Amino acid sequence: MNWITEVLRRPTVDWWDLVDILVVSILVYEVLKLIRGTRAVQMVVGGAMLFALFYGSQWSHLETLNWLIRNFAGYLVFAVIVLFQSDIRRALAHLGRAPFFRYLAKAESAEESIEEIAVAASMLSTQRIGALIAVERQIGLRNYIEGGIPLDAVMTYDLLLSIFQPSAPLHDGAVIVQEDRIAAAACFLPLTVNPKLSKELGSRHRAAIGLTEENDAVAVVVSEETGTISLVADGEIERGLDADTLRARLRSLVVQGNRAKAGRSSRVQYT
């Protein structure tokens, strides 16, 4: 009966034990997500078989097999690093994009995104290619992302130029930017119903105004007719920007996160 008492005797579980279990569970879940659909799945299966053979050889006293597995295990680590270096690199990159680390690098990534948008807008303006880029801030744009073509690609000005080429299949619609990534393209945004807007504003400008009237997103519009660069925020439009001015305005709105009154006085509400 003593052994039954020992089995039923459980140590005290405190909050730190629960936190420990939660952290390990999250780590295991993330590892399973990373290896799903990759060659690492077969590697995990092979590793599990080796562990089973190792403990099975110990239990059945198969000394030769146990000796081979123990000596082979040291070389197995190096083999895994060499054969699965791309998967390991992808896993570390995924870890670096975790929410905690994204928060630390948010300002830097926002600066890089602003630079890419400013360069792309300037080049599109020179070529008089129409474009509409919506930048997500605090309020999510998931509804509009789901209505477009999901990309989830790192944002570069080359990619933006490719998307908005008239011959490209995704040029019709808006690009939605989440942090430093292009979440989706060919997204259709709600048009404003403000009757006081100037007749000069086309569908891209009206879609940008309609979007920013509903949430706190910022939209960059390049006119196809004139090549004019416009910035829209809070339903208000500022037209005739150059690359430097656009960069500064986006930085004040996206990076600094404030709408300074001095900046408001420079915007023009076209009626």
C-alpha positions as YAML, in Angstrom:
chain: A
units: angstrom
residues:
- id: 1
  name: MET
  ca: [0.00, 0.00, 0.00]
- id: 2
  name: ASN
  ca: [2.97, 2.31, 0.46]
- id: 3
  name: TRP
  ca: [3.65, 2.49, -3.27]
- id: 4
  name: ILE
  ca: [0.04, 3.49, -3.93]
- id: 5
  name: THR
  ca: [0.40, 6.28, -1.37]
- id: 6
  name: GLU
  ca: [3.56, 7.49, -3.07]
- id: 7
  name: VAL
  ca: [1.88, 7.54, -6.48]
- id: 8
  name: LEU
  ca: [-1.13, 9.46, -5.20]
- id: 9
  name: ARG
  ca: [1.04, 11.92, -3.29]
- id: 10
  name: ARG
  ca: [1.31, 14.97, -5.57]
- id: 11
  name: PRO
  ca: [3.55, 17.98, -5.03]
- id: 12
  name: THR
  ca: [1.95, 21.37, -4.49]
- id: 13
  name: VAL
  ca: [1.23, 23.22, -7.72]
- id: 14
  name: ASP
  ca: [1.61, 27.00, -7.59]
- id: 15
  name: TRP
  ca: [1.20, 29.78, -10.15]
- id: 16
  name: TRP
  ca: [4.79, 29.49, -11.38]
- id: 17
  name: ASP
  ca: [4.22, 25.84, -12.25]
- id: 18
  name: LEU
  ca: [1.17, 26.81, -14.31]
- id: 19
  name: VAL
  ca: [3.19, 29.52, -16.07]
- id: 20
  name: ASP
  ca: [5.93, 26.99, -16.76]
- id: 21
  name: ILE
  ca: [3.44, 24.54, -18.28]
- id: 22
  name: LEU
  ca: [1.84, 27.33, -20.36]
- id: 23
  name: VAL
  ca: [5.19, 28.49, -21.77]
- id: 24
  name: VAL
  ca: [6.24, 24.96, -22.69]
- id: 25
  name: SER
  ca: [2.85, 24.31, -24.31]
- id: 26
  name: ILE
  ca: [3.16, 27.46, -26.42]
- id: 27
  name: LEU
  ca: [6.68, 26.52, -27.48]
- id: 28
  name: VAL
  ca: [5.61, 23.03, -28.49]
- id: 29
  name: TYR
  ca: [2.64, 24.43, -30.41]
- id: 30
  name: GLU
  ca: [4.81, 26.94, -32.28]
- id: 31
  name: VAL
  ca: [7.35, 24.24, -33.16]
- id: 32
  name: LEU
  ca: [4.59, 22.00, -34.51]
- id: 33
  name: LYS
  ca: [3.27, 24.88, -36.64]
- id: 34
  name: LEU
  ca: [6.73, 25.56, -38.01]
- id: 35
  name: ILE
  ca: [7.48, 21.98, -39.02]
- id: 36
  name: ARG
  ca: [4.02, 21.26, -40.43]
- id: 37
  name: GLY
  ca: [4.26, 20.55, -44.13]
- id: 38
  name: THR
  ca: [8.08, 20.58, -44.20]
- id: 39
  name: ARG
  ca: [10.83, 17.98, -44.32]
- id: 40
  name: ALA
  ca: [11.29, 18.45, -40.59]
- id: 41
  name: VAL
  ca: [8.23, 16.27, -40.00]
- id: 42
  name: GLN
  ca: [10.10, 13.21, -41.27]
- id: 43
  name: MET
  ca: [13.08, 14.26, -39.15]
- id: 44
  name: VAL
  ca: [10.93, 14.38, -36.03]
- id: 45
  name: VAL
  ca: [9.53, 10.94, -36.81]
- id: 46
  name: GLY
  ca: [13.05, 9.59, -37.30]
- id: 47
  name: GLY
  ca: [14.19, 11.16, -34.04]
- id: 48
  name: ALA
  ca: [11.27, 9.62, -32.19]
- id: 49
  name: MET
  ca: [12.20, 6.20, -33.60]
- id: 50
  name: LEU
  ca: [15.80, 6.66, -32.44]
- id: 51
  name: PHE
  ca: [14.62, 7.54, -28.94]
- id: 52
  name: ALA
  ca: [12.38, 4.50, -28.92]
- id: 53
  name: LEU
  ca: [15.27, 2.30, -30.06]
- id: 54
  name: PHE
  ca: [17.59, 3.81, -27.47]
- id: 55
  name: TYR
  ca: [15.31, 3.17, -24.50]
- id: 56
  name: GLY
  ca: [14.16, -0.13, -25.97]
- id: 57
  name: SER
  ca: [17.79, -1.31, -26.25]
- id: 58
  name: GLN
  ca: [18.42, -0.30, -22.64]
- id: 59
  name: TRP
  ca: [15.35, -2.14, -21.44]
- id: 60
  name: SER
  ca: [16.13, -5.28, -23.46]
- id: 61
  name: HIS
  ca: [19.90, -5.09, -22.78]
- id: 62
  name: LEU
  ca: [20.90, -4.85, -26.44]
- id: 63
  name: GLU
  ca: [24.31, -3.39, -25.67]
- id: 64
  name: THR
  ca: [25.62, -3.17, -29.24]
- id: 65
  name: LEU
  ca: [22.55, -1.32, -30.51]
- id: 66
  name: ASN
  ca: [22.62, 0.99, -27.51]
- id: 67
  name: TRP
  ca: [26.31, 1.74, -28.09]
- id: 68
  name: LEU
  ca: [25.69, 2.57, -31.77]
- id: 69
  name: ILE
  ca: [22.83, 4.94, -30.98]
- id: 70
  name: ARG
  ca: [24.81, 6.72, -28.25]
- id: 71
  name: ASN
  ca: [27.76, 7.30, -30.56]
- id: 72
  name: PHE
  ca: [25.59, 8.24, -33.52]
- id: 73
  name: ALA
  ca: [23.64, 10.87, -31.57]
- id: 74
  name: GLY
  ca: [26.59, 13.28, -31.41]
- id: 75
  name: TYR
  ca: [27.00, 13.32, -35.21]
- id: 76
  name: LEU
  ca: [23.23, 13.57, -35.68]
- id: 77
  name: VAL
  ca: [23.20, 17.11, -34.30]
- id: 78
  name: PHE
  ca: [25.65, 18.33, -36.95]
- id: 79
  name: ALA
  ca: [23.76, 16.46, -39.66]
- id: 80
  name: VAL
  ca: [20.51, 18.20, -38.67]
- id: 81
  name: ILE
  ca: [22.18, 21.64, -38.80]
- id: 82
  name: VAL
  ca: [23.63, 21.00, -42.27]
- id: 83
  name: LEU
  ca: [20.60, 19.34, -43.83]
- id: 84
  name: PHE
  ca: [17.95, 21.62, -42.35]
- id: 85
  name: GLN
  ca: [19.71, 24.97, -42.26]
- id: 86
  name: SER
  ca: [16.99, 26.61, -44.39]
- id: 87
  name: ASP
  ca: [14.24, 25.38, -42.04]
- id: 88
  name: ILE
  ca: [16.22, 26.53, -39.01]
- id: 89
  name: ARG
  ca: [16.73, 29.94, -40.60]
- id: 90
  name: ARG
  ca: [13.01, 30.18, -41.34]
- id: 91
  name: ALA
  ca: [12.15, 29.24, -37.75]
- id: 92
  name: LEU
  ca: [14.47, 31.90, -36.33]
- id: 93
  name: ALA
  ca: [13.01, 34.49, -38.70]
- id: 94
  name: HIS
  ca: [9.52, 33.49, -37.55]
- id: 95
  name: LEU
  ca: [10.62, 33.92, -33.94]
- id: 96
  name: GLY
  ca: [11.96, 37.37, -34.76]
- id: 97
  name: ARG
  ca: [8.51, 38.35, -36.07]
- id: 98
  name: ALA
  ca: [6.82, 37.40, -32.80]
- id: 99
  name: PRO
  ca: [4.61, 40.16, -31.33]
- id: 100
  name: PHE
  ca: [7.06, 41.04, -28.54]
- id: 101
  name: PHE
  ca: [9.99, 41.54, -30.89]
- id: 102
  name: ARG
  ca: [7.80, 43.30, -33.46]
- id: 103
  name: TYR
  ca: [6.89, 45.80, -30.76]
- id: 104
  name: LEU
  ca: [10.55, 46.54, -30.08]
- id: 105
  name: ALA
  ca: [11.31, 47.01, -33.78]
- id: 106
  name: LYS
  ca: [8.05, 48.73, -34.71]
- id: 107
  name: ALA
  ca: [9.49, 52.22, -35.12]
- id: 108
  name: GLU
  ca: [12.38, 51.02, -37.25]
- id: 109
  name: SER
  ca: [10.17, 48.91, -39.52]
- id: 110
  name: ALA
  ca: [7.71, 51.81, -39.87]
- id: 111
  name: GLU
  ca: [10.52, 54.09, -41.00]
- id: 112
  name: GLU
  ca: [11.57, 51.56, -43.62]
- id: 113
  name: SER
  ca: [7.97, 51.15, -44.81]
- id: 114
  name: ILE
  ca: [7.54, 54.91, -45.12]
- id: 115
  name: GLU
  ca: [10.70, 55.15, -47.20]
- id: 116
  name: GLU
  ca: [9.51, 52.39, -49.54]
- id: 117
  name: ILE
  ca: [6.10, 54.05, -49.95]
- id: 118
  name: ALA
  ca: [7.63, 57.47, -50.60]
- id: 119
  name: VAL
  ca: [10.01, 56.12, -53.24]
- id: 120
  name: ALA
  ca: [7.26, 54.10, -54.93]
- id: 121
  name: ALA
  ca: [4.84, 57.04, -54.93]
- id: 122
  name: SER
  ca: [7.48, 59.32, -56.43]
- id: 123
  name: MET
  ca: [8.29, 56.87, -59.23]
- id: 124
  name: LEU
  ca: [4.62, 56.17, -59.95]
- id: 125
  name: SER
  ca: [3.96, 59.91, -60.06]
- id: 126
  name: THR
  ca: [6.75, 60.40, -62.60]
- id: 127
  name: GLN
  ca: [5.28, 57.68, -64.82]
- id: 128
  name: ARG
  ca: [1.69, 58.89, -64.19]
- id: 129
  name: ILE
  ca: [0.55, 55.48, -63.00]
- id: 130
  name: GLY
  ca: [-2.45, 55.52, -60.67]
- id: 131
  name: ALA
  ca: [-2.04, 53.97, -57.24]
- id: 132
  name: LEU
  ca: [-3.82, 53.70, -53.90]
- id: 133
  name: ILE
  ca: [-1.91, 52.56, -50.79]
- id: 134
  name: ALA
  ca: [-3.70, 52.26, -47.43]
- id: 135
  name: VAL
  ca: [-1.58, 52.06, -44.28]
- id: 136
  name: GLU
  ca: [-3.18, 50.35, -41.29]
- id: 137
  name: ARG
  ca: [-2.75, 51.94, -37.88]
- id: 138
  name: GLN
  ca: [-4.64, 51.11, -34.67]
- id: 139
  name: ILE
  ca: [-7.94, 50.02, -36.24]
- id: 140
  name: GLY
  ca: [-7.57, 46.84, -38.28]
- id: 141
  name: LEU
  ca: [-8.48, 46.60, -41.96]
- id: 142
  name: ARG
  ca: [-9.17, 42.87, -41.97]
- id: 143
  name: ASN
  ca: [-12.54, 43.19, -43.72]
- id: 144
  name: TYR
  ca: [-10.94, 44.91, -46.70]
- id: 145
  name: ILE
  ca: [-7.94, 42.57, -46.72]
- id: 146
  name: GLU
  ca: [-10.18, 39.53, -46.95]
- id: 147
  name: GLY
  ca: [-11.97, 41.09, -49.91]
- id: 148
  name: GLY
  ca: [-8.72, 41.45, -51.88]
- id: 149
  name: ILE
  ca: [-5.91, 39.15, -52.95]
- id: 150
  name: PRO
  ca: [-3.81, 38.18, -49.90]
- id: 151
  name: LEU
  ca: [-0.07, 38.57, -50.39]
- id: 152
  name: ASP
  ca: [1.60, 38.86, -46.95]
- id: 153
  name: ALA
  ca: [4.83, 39.96, -48.63]
- id: 154
  name: VAL
  ca: [7.67, 42.14, -47.43]
- id: 155
  name: MET
  ca: [7.01, 45.63, -48.76]
- id: 156
  name: THR
  ca: [9.48, 47.06, -51.25]
- id: 157
  name: TYR
  ca: [9.06, 49.84, -53.77]
- id: 158
  name: ASP
  ca: [9.79, 47.33, -56.55]
- id: 159
  name: LEU
  ca: [6.83, 45.23, -55.51]
- id: 160
  name: LEU
  ca: [4.56, 48.27, -55.28]
- id: 161
  name: LEU
  ca: [5.61, 49.38, -58.76]
- id: 162
  name: SER
  ca: [4.93, 45.89, -60.11]
- id: 163
  name: ILE
  ca: [1.46, 45.73, -58.55]
- id: 164
  name: PHE
  ca: [0.28, 49.06, -59.96]
- id: 165
  name: GLN
  ca: [1.51, 48.57, -63.52]
- id: 166
  name: PRO
  ca: [-1.52, 48.93, -65.81]
- id: 167
  name: SER
  ca: [-0.81, 45.52, -67.34]
- id: 168
  name: ALA
  ca: [-0.60, 43.80, -63.92]
- id: 169
  name: PRO
  ca: [-3.67, 41.79, -62.82]
- id: 170
  name: LEU
  ca: [-3.64, 43.40, -59.33]
- id: 171
  name: HIS
  ca: [-3.41, 47.06, -60.34]
- id: 172
  name: ASP
  ca: [-7.13, 47.71, -60.00]
- id: 173
  name: GLY
  ca: [-7.84, 48.40, -56.35]
- id: 174
  name: ALA
  ca: [-5.87, 49.33, -53.25]
- id: 175
  name: VAL
  ca: [-2.81, 47.87, -51.58]
- id: 176
  name: ILE
  ca: [-3.16, 47.51, -47.80]
- id: 177
  name: VAL
  ca: [0.00, 47.75, -45.69]
- id: 178
  name: GLN
  ca: [0.28, 46.23, -42.23]
- id: 179
  name: GLU
  ca: [3.48, 47.33, -40.49]
- id: 180
  name: ASP
  ca: [6.28, 46.37, -42.89]
- id: 181
  name: ARG
  ca: [4.29, 43.96, -45.05]
- id: 182
  name: ILE
  ca: [1.85, 44.16, -47.93]
- id: 183
  name: ALA
  ca: [-1.15, 42.30, -46.54]
- id: 184
  name: ALA
  ca: [-3.24, 42.30, -49.72]
- id: 185
  name: ALA
  ca: [-3.69, 43.90, -53.12]
- id: 186
  name: ALA
  ca: [-6.67, 44.57, -55.39]
- id: 187
  name: CYS
  ca: [-8.72, 45.57, -52.33]
- id: 188
  name: PHE
  ca: [-11.88, 47.58, -52.88]
- id: 189
  name: LEU
  ca: [-12.51, 50.36, -50.38]
- id: 190
  name: PRO
  ca: [-15.77, 52.18, -49.58]
- id: 191
  name: LEU
  ca: [-16.35, 55.37, -51.57]
- id: 192
  name: THR
  ca: [-17.15, 58.53, -49.66]
- id: 193
  name: VAL
  ca: [-20.68, 59.92, -50.00]
- id: 194
  name: ASN
  ca: [-19.67, 63.47, -49.15]
- id: 195
  name: PRO
  ca: [-21.48, 65.64, -51.75]
- id: 196
  name: LYS
  ca: [-19.18, 68.64, -51.13]
- id: 197
  name: LEU
  ca: [-16.08, 67.05, -52.61]
- id: 198
  name: SER
  ca: [-14.58, 68.52, -55.74]
- id: 199
  name: LYS
  ca: [-15.54, 66.97, -59.06]
- id: 200
  name: GLU
  ca: [-11.82, 66.71, -59.82]
- id: 201
  name: LEU
  ca: [-11.41, 63.84, -57.38]
- id: 202
  name: GLY
  ca: [-11.62, 60.44, -59.01]
- id: 203
  name: SER
  ca: [-12.57, 57.03, -57.64]
- id: 204
  name: ARG
  ca: [-9.16, 56.45, -56.02]
- id: 205
  name: HIS
  ca: [-9.35, 59.70, -54.07]
- id: 206
  name: ARG
  ca: [-12.96, 59.05, -53.07]
- id: 207
  name: ALA
  ca: [-12.08, 55.53, -51.92]
- id: 208
  name: ALA
  ca: [-9.17, 56.87, -49.85]
- id: 209
  name: ILE
  ca: [-11.42, 59.48, -48.23]
- id: 210
  name: GLY
  ca: [-14.17, 56.92, -47.64]
- id: 211
  name: LEU
  ca: [-11.75, 54.55, -45.91]
- id: 212
  name: THR
  ca: [-10.25, 57.20, -43.64]
- id: 213
  name: GLU
  ca: [-13.69, 58.49, -42.70]
- id: 214
  name: GLU
  ca: [-14.46, 55.10, -41.15]
- id: 215
  name: ASN
  ca: [-11.16, 54.40, -39.34]
- id: 216
  name: ASP
  ca: [-7.73, 55.83, -38.53]
- id: 217
  name: ALA
  ca: [-5.92, 54.46, -41.60]
- id: 218
  name: VAL
  ca: [-3.74, 56.70, -43.76]
- id: 219
  name: ALA
  ca: [-3.98, 56.52, -47.55]
- id: 220
  name: VAL
  ca: [-1.54, 57.60, -50.26]
- id: 221
  name: VAL
  ca: [-3.03, 58.29, -53.70]
- id: 222
  name: VAL
  ca: [-1.23, 58.85, -56.99]
- id: 223
  name: SER
  ca: [-3.39, 60.38, -59.69]
- id: 224
  name: GLU
  ca: [-3.31, 58.61, -63.04]
- id: 225
  name: GLU
  ca: [-4.29, 61.78, -64.95]
- id: 226
  name: THR
  ca: [-1.91, 64.30, -63.40]
- id: 227
  name: GLY
  ca: [0.60, 62.23, -61.42]
- id: 228
  name: THR
  ca: [-0.23, 64.27, -58.31]
- id: 229
  name: ILE
  ca: [0.57, 62.63, -54.97]
- id: 230
  name: SER
  ca: [-2.08, 63.03, -52.26]
- id: 231
  name: LEU
  ca: [-2.24, 62.03, -48.61]
- id: 232
  name: VAL
  ca: [-5.56, 61.31, -46.92]
- id: 233
  name: ALA
  ca: [-6.20, 61.02, -43.17]
- id: 234
  name: ASP
  ca: [-9.38, 61.49, -41.12]
- id: 235
  name: GLY
  ca: [-11.35, 62.10, -44.30]
- id: 236
  name: GLU
  ca: [-9.19, 65.10, -45.20]
- id: 237
  name: ILE
  ca: [-6.99, 65.26, -48.29]
- id: 238
  name: GLU
  ca: [-3.71, 67.03, -48.88]
- id: 239
  name: ARG
  ca: [-2.69, 67.22, -52.51]
- id: 240
  name: GLY
  ca: [0.38, 68.18, -54.47]
- id: 241
  name: LEU
  ca: [2.97, 66.52, -52.24]
- id: 242
  name: ASP
  ca: [6.51, 65.67, -53.23]
- id: 243
  name: ALA
  ca: [8.47, 62.68, -51.92]
- id: 244
  name: ASP
  ca: [10.08, 64.58, -49.02]
- id: 245
  name: THR
  ca: [6.82, 66.11, -47.85]
- id: 246
  name: LEU
  ca: [5.04, 62.77, -48.12]
- id: 247
  name: ARG
  ca: [7.79, 61.12, -46.11]
- id: 248
  name: ALA
  ca: [7.56, 63.72, -43.37]
- id: 249
  name: ARG
  ca: [3.75, 63.59, -43.21]
- id: 250
  name: LEU
  ca: [3.69, 59.81, -43.05]
- id: 251
  name: ARG
  ca: [6.31, 59.85, -40.34]
- id: 252
  name: SER
  ca: [4.24, 62.24, -38.22]
- id: 253
  name: LEU
  ca: [1.09, 60.17, -38.70]
- id: 254
  name: VAL
  ca: [2.41, 56.60, -38.58]
- id: 255
  name: VAL
  ca: [5.61, 56.70, -36.53]
- id: 256
  name: GLN
  ca: [4.92, 59.47, -34.08]
- id: 257
  name: GLY
  ca: [1.23, 58.58, -33.95]
- id: 258
  name: ASN
  ca: [0.02, 62.13, -33.37]
- id: 259
  name: ARG
  ca: [-1.88, 64.57, -35.50]
- id: 260
  name: ALA
  ca: [-0.21, 67.86, -34.74]
- id: 261
  name: LYS
  ca: [-2.27, 71.00, -35.12]
- id: 262
  name: ALA
  ca: [0.48, 72.56, -37.15]
- id: 263
  name: GLY
  ca: [0.21, 69.71, -39.60]
- id: 264
  name: ARG
  ca: [-3.56, 70.08, -39.75]
- id: 265
  name: SER
  ca: [-3.28, 73.68, -40.87]
- id: 266
  name: SER
  ca: [-1.30, 72.61, -43.93]
- id: 267
  name: ARG
  ca: [-3.97, 70.16, -45.11]
- id: 268
  name: VAL
  ca: [-6.52, 71.35, -47.64]
- id: 269
  name: GLN
  ca: [-10.13, 70.22, -47.53]
- id: 270
  name: TYR
  ca: [-11.36, 70.44, -51.13]
- id: 271
  name: THR
  ca: [-14.96, 71.46, -51.39]
...
